[in-house]
Amino acid sequence: MGLAEFERKKDEKINGVIYDMSPSVGYSHCIVNGNIYRIIANGLRNSICFASIENLDFKFHPEENDDYLCPDIMIICERKHLKGGAYNGVPKFIAETLSPSTTKRDRTEKKDIYEHAGVEEYWIVSPQGSVEIYYLQDGKYILEQNYMLQDDKDDNADVEISLKAFPQIKMTLGDIFEGVFER
């Protein structure tokens, strides 16, 4: 058997249906996730919370079934809900970076799941330069901010975004998309 056969296939399970998330996403997806993760992880130093990037399953209703998602980035503060490669608590924050195979699910099913699970803040990030920020209010997501990186005389790369539950964690659009576009 080759090494590739031992690698964990990245997938998600929603309503008992397994969604294969391969082939691998493009490099811009990885760069964006790395940029966001690095800033958040640094901001959570000396905290009980930590950030996870693309490697921890979120079991969003373990009392009902074994469905799970694998968020691109999530902030976890209740370590008692960690078991092996899975988390069954409520993340404080989740970001999903769009890819051709996940765009529709990220905007519909996964958004609804995160909303129902009680995730306070959800970002949908497009490697093409946009960030949609949803806050949970009265059990429903409200689109709080919608940013599009501009590349013209009114450049907005310095627009600063902070996390609602962690206002000390700040990043600019330029920080999020650093290395994706030639500027």
Backbone hydrogen bonds in HBPLUS format (Angstrom, degrees):
<---DONOR---> <-ACCEPTOR-->    atom                        ^
c    i                          cat <-CA-CA->   ^        H-A-AA   ^      H-
h    n   atom  resd res      DA  || num        DHA   H-A  angle D-A-AA Bond
n    s   type  num  typ     dist DA aas  dist angle  dist       angle   num
A0005-GLU N   A0002-GLY O   3.11 MM   3  5.62 141.3  2.27 109.9 119.4     1
A0006-PHE N   A0003-LEU O   2.99 MM   3  5.50 150.4  2.08 113.9 122.5     2
A0007-GLU N   A0004-ALA O   3.29 MM   3  5.30 147.0  2.40  98.5 107.6     3
A0021-MET N   A0010-LYS O   2.97 MM  11  5.59 163.2  2.00 151.6 151.3     4
A0012-GLU N   A0019-TYR O   3.01 MM   7  5.21 147.7  2.12 136.7 146.9     5
A0019-TYR N   A0012-GLU O   2.69 MM   7  5.21 165.6  1.71 158.6 163.8     6
A0013-LYS N   A0068-TYR O   2.81 MM  55  5.14 161.2  1.84 149.0 155.5     7
A0068-TYR N   A0013-LYS O   2.92 MM  55  5.14 139.6  2.08 127.3 139.9     8
A0014-ILE N   A0017-VAL O   2.93 MM   3  5.29 152.9  2.00 151.4 149.2     9
A0017-VAL N   A0014-ILE O   2.93 MM   3  5.29 165.1  1.95 118.0 121.2    10
A0029-HIS N   A0026-GLY O   3.19 MM   3  5.58 128.7  2.47 107.4 118.8    11
A0031-ILE N   A0027-TYR O   2.92 MM   4  6.22 157.1  1.97 154.9 161.7    12
A0032-VAL N   A0028-SER O   2.97 MM   4  6.10 170.2  1.98 151.9 154.1    13
A0033-ASN N   A0029-HIS O   3.04 MM   4  6.21 170.1  2.05 150.8 153.9    14
A0034-GLY N   A0030-CYS O   2.91 MM   4  5.99 159.2  1.95 145.3 151.7    15
A0035-ASN N   A0031-ILE O   2.89 MM   4  6.12 156.8  1.94 152.3 158.4    16
A0036-ILE N   A0032-VAL O   3.03 MM   4  6.29 170.7  2.03 160.5 161.4    17
A0037-TYR N   A0033-ASN O   2.85 MM   4  5.90 168.1  1.87 153.9 158.0    18
A0038-ARG N   A0034-GLY O   2.93 MM   4  5.93 165.0  1.96 146.3 150.7    19
A0039-ILE N   A0035-ASN O   3.26 MM   4  6.45 164.9  2.28 148.4 151.6    20
A0040-ILE N   A0036-ILE O   3.00 MM   4  6.23 168.4  2.02 157.2 160.7    21
A0041-ALA N   A0037-TYR O   2.74 MM   4  5.82 173.1  1.74 162.6 165.1    22
A0042-ASN N   A0038-ARG O   3.01 MM   4  6.08 161.8  2.05 144.3 149.5    23
A0043-GLY N   A0039-ILE O   3.03 MM   4  6.18 150.3  2.12 140.8 149.3    24
A0043-GLY N   A0040-ILE O   3.03 MM   3  4.97 113.5  2.49  93.9 110.3    25
A0044-LEU N   A0040-ILE O   2.99 MM   4  6.23 124.2  2.32 144.8 159.8    26
A0044-LEU N   A0041-ALA O   3.19 MM   3  5.17 142.5  2.33  96.4 107.1    27
A0045-ARG N   A0042-ASN O   3.34 MM   3  5.51 167.0  2.36 106.9 109.6    28
A0047-SER N   A0044-LEU O   3.08 MM   3  5.35 120.1  2.46 147.7 140.3    29
A0050-PHE N   A0076-ILE O   2.91 MM  26  5.53 149.2  2.00 149.5 159.2    30
A0076-ILE N   A0050-PHE O   2.90 MM  26  5.53 166.1  1.92 166.5 168.7    31
A0052-SER N   A0074-MET O   2.82 MM  22  5.31 153.7  1.89 154.7 163.5    32
A0074-MET N   A0052-SER O   3.04 MM  22  5.31 150.1  2.13 140.4 147.1    33
A0054-GLU N   A0072-ASP O   2.74 MM  18  4.44 141.2  1.89 120.5 132.5    34
A0057-ASP N   A0085-GLY O   2.93 MM  28  6.20 162.6  1.96 159.8 153.9    35
A0087-TYR N   A0057-ASP O   2.79 MM  30  6.14 145.4  1.90 158.2 169.4    36
A0058-PHE N   A0069-LEU O   2.66 MM  11  5.15 167.2  1.67 157.8 162.4    37
A0069-LEU N   A0058-PHE O   3.00 MM  11  5.15 150.4  2.09 129.5 137.8    38
A0059-LYS N   A0087-TYR O   2.84 MM  28  5.98 154.0  1.91 149.0 157.3    39
A0064-GLU N   A0061-HIS O   2.99 MM   3  5.68 158.2  2.04 119.0 125.6    40
A0065-ASN N   A0061-HIS O   3.24 MM   4  6.57 164.0  2.26 156.6 160.8    41
A0073-ILE N   A0095-ALA O   3.12 MM  22  5.13 148.8  2.22 152.6 152.2    42
A0095-ALA N   A0073-ILE O   2.89 MM  22  5.13 156.3  1.95 143.7 147.4    43
A0075-ILE N   A0093-PHE O   2.96 MM  18  5.19 152.2  2.04 140.6 144.7    44
A0092-LYS N   A0075-ILE O   2.96 MM  17  5.52 149.1  2.06 148.2 155.1    45
A0081-HIS N   A0078-GLU O   3.15 MM   3  6.02 168.6  2.16 122.7 126.2    46
A0082-LEU N   A0079-ARG O   3.01 MM   3  5.38 163.1  2.04 119.6 120.4    47
A0088-ASN N   A0081-HIS O   3.01 MM   7  5.33 160.3  2.05 139.9 145.2    48
A0083-LYS N   A0086-ALA O   2.90 MM   3  5.42 165.6  1.92 157.7 158.9    49
A0086-ALA N   A0083-LYS O   3.02 MM   3  5.42 152.6  2.10 123.3 131.9    50
A0094-ILE N   A0121-GLU O   3.04 MM  27  6.50 151.0  2.13 154.2 163.4    51
A0123-TRP N   A0094-ILE O   2.89 MM  29  6.38 158.2  1.94 149.9 157.2    52
A0096-GLU N   A0123-TRP O   2.93 MM  27  6.26 160.4  1.97 158.0 161.5    53
A0125-VAL N   A0096-GLU O   2.88 MM  29  6.15 169.6  1.89 155.9 159.3    54
A0098-LEU N   A0125-VAL O   2.76 MM  27  6.08 159.8  1.80 166.5 173.5    55
A0102-THR N   A0099-SER O   2.98 MM   3  5.37 147.6  2.09 114.1 123.9    56
A0103-THR N   A0099-SER O   3.01 MM   4  5.69 138.6  2.19 173.9 172.2    57
A0106-ASP N   A0102-THR O   2.81 MM   4  5.89 165.7  1.83 170.1 175.1    58
A0107-ARG N   A0103-THR O   3.13 MM   4  6.30 149.8  2.23 148.8 155.7    59
A0108-THR N   A0104-LYS O   3.05 MM   4  6.15 127.5  2.34 142.4 156.5    60
A0108-THR N   A0105-ARG O   3.28 MM   3  5.13 137.9  2.47  93.8 105.2    61
A0110-LYS N   A0105-ARG O   2.83 MM   5  5.70 157.4  1.88 149.2 155.7    62
A0112-ASP N   A0108-THR O   2.89 MM   4  6.10 162.7  1.92 161.7 167.0    63
A0113-ILE N   A0109-GLU O   2.87 MM   4  6.13 152.9  1.94 148.9 157.0    64
A0114-TYR N   A0110-LYS O   2.89 MM   4  6.10 168.9  1.90 156.0 157.9    65
A0115-GLU N   A0111-LYS O   2.95 MM   4  6.10 156.7  2.01 146.7 153.7    66
A0116-HIS N   A0112-ASP O   2.89 MM   4  6.05 167.7  1.91 149.8 153.0    67
A0117-ALA N   A0113-ILE O   2.85 MM   4  6.00 148.1  1.95 147.9 157.4    68
A0118-GLY N   A0114-TYR O   3.14 MM   4  6.28 123.8  2.47 135.5 147.8    69
A0119-VAL N   A0114-TYR O   3.03 MM   5  5.42 165.2  2.06 160.9 158.3    70
A0118-GLY N   A0115-GLU O   3.11 MM   3  5.30 144.3  2.24 101.7 112.2    71
A0136-LEU N   A0120-GLU O   2.92 MM  16  4.98 154.8  1.98 143.0 143.5    72
A0122-TYR N   A0134-TYR O   2.94 MM  12  5.10 162.0  1.97 144.8 150.4    73
A0134-TYR N   A0122-TYR O   2.83 MM  12  5.10 166.8  1.84 153.4 157.6    74
A0124-ILE N   A0132-GLU O   2.94 MM   8  5.13 156.5  1.99 144.1 151.9    75
A0132-GLU N   A0124-ILE O   2.89 MM   8  5.13 162.4  1.92 145.4 151.4    76
A0126-SER N   A0130-SER O   2.85 MM   4  5.11 166.9  1.87 145.0 149.0    77
A0129-GLY N   A0126-SER O   2.84 MM   3  5.67 164.6  1.86 128.5 130.5    78
A0130-SER N   A0126-SER O   3.34 MM   4  5.11 148.0  2.45 125.3 134.1    79
A0149-LEU N   A0129-GLY O   2.68 MM  20  5.06 174.5  1.68 161.6 162.5    80
A0131-VAL N   A0147-TYR O   2.90 MM  16  5.11 153.3  1.97 138.3 144.5    81
A0147-TYR N   A0131-VAL O   2.80 MM  16  5.11 167.2  1.82 155.6 156.5    82
A0133-ILE N   A0145-GLN O   2.84 MM  12  5.09 171.5  1.85 151.8 151.5    83
A0144-GLU N   A0133-ILE O   2.73 MM  11  5.64 144.9  1.86 153.8 165.9    84
A0145-GLN N   A0133-ILE O   3.30 MM  12  5.09 159.6  2.35 133.4 138.3    85
A0135-TYR N   A0142-ILE O   3.03 MM   7  5.46 156.2  2.09 149.9 151.3    86
A0142-ILE N   A0135-TYR O   2.92 MM   7  5.46 156.3  1.98 147.1 153.8    87
A0137-GLN N   A0140-LYS O   2.81 MM   3  5.37 173.2  1.81 153.0 153.4    88
A0140-LYS N   A0137-GLN O   3.06 MM   3  5.37 163.7  2.08 113.6 118.9    89
A0155-ASP N   A0152-ASP O   3.07 MM   3  5.27 124.4  2.39 127.7 122.8    90
A0159-VAL N   A0156-ASN O   3.05 MM   3  5.54 167.9  2.07 120.9 122.4    91
A0174-GLY N   A0157-ALA O   2.84 MM  17  4.37 155.0  1.90 136.6 129.5    92
A0173-LEU N   A0159-VAL O   3.13 MM  14  5.94 135.1  2.34 147.6 160.6    93
A0161-ILE N   A0171-MET O   2.63 MM  10  5.34 165.8  1.65 162.8 167.3    94
A0171-MET N   A0161-ILE O   2.81 MM  10  5.34 152.5  1.88 152.5 162.0    95
A0163-LEU N   A0169-ILE O   3.19 MM   6  6.00 148.0  2.30 156.9 166.4    96
A0166-PHE N   A0163-LEU O   3.23 MM   3  5.04 133.1  2.46  93.1 106.1    97
A0169-ILE N   A0166-PHE O   2.82 MM   3  5.67 165.6  1.84 130.1 135.0    98
A0175-ASP N   A0172-THR O   3.03 MM   3  4.99 119.9  2.40  93.6 108.4    99
A0176-ILE N   A0172-THR O   3.06 MM   4  6.43 159.5  2.10 152.9 157.2   100
A0177-PHE N   A0173-LEU O   3.04 MM   4  6.26 161.2  2.08 154.5 158.4   101
A0178-GLU N   A0175-ASP O   3.46 MM   3  5.20 167.4  2.48  98.9 102.1   102
A0180-VAL N   A0177-PHE O   3.07 MM   3  5.50 164.2  2.10 133.8 134.8   103
